[in-house]
Amino acid sequence: MKKNRPAIINSALLWEYDLDTFNYEKSYKIVIERVLERGNLEEWREMVKLYSTKQILETIEWSAQLEQRDKEFSRFFLISEFLNAA
C-alpha cells in the first residue's frame, strides 16, 4: 500500500526520488532522516503525524547521516512540547 504524498513535507527534501512512485510507508527512514536534517517545524509536525515515535527513534539510531549532536537534539525535540505549541 502506497501512502499518499504529504503536502506539508517539501518535495525538495527528497529531490532525487520520483515522488509519483515514492512509497512513504516503506521508505519512512529516508523521509524521517531528511526531515530531521533539513525540515522546518511544520515538516516535523507532519512527520510526527505520519510516523510513530518508535519509527522516528529507530531512524535516529539507524542513521549514519545524522551527526551525534543532531541525534541528541532530535530525541530531545521529539519529546518536548515545542511540536505541540501553536
Summary of the structure (lengths in Angstrom):
residues: 86
radius of gyration: 12.3
end to end distance: 32.5
largest distance: 34.7
contacts: 212
relative contact order: 0.15
helix: 58%
strand: 0%
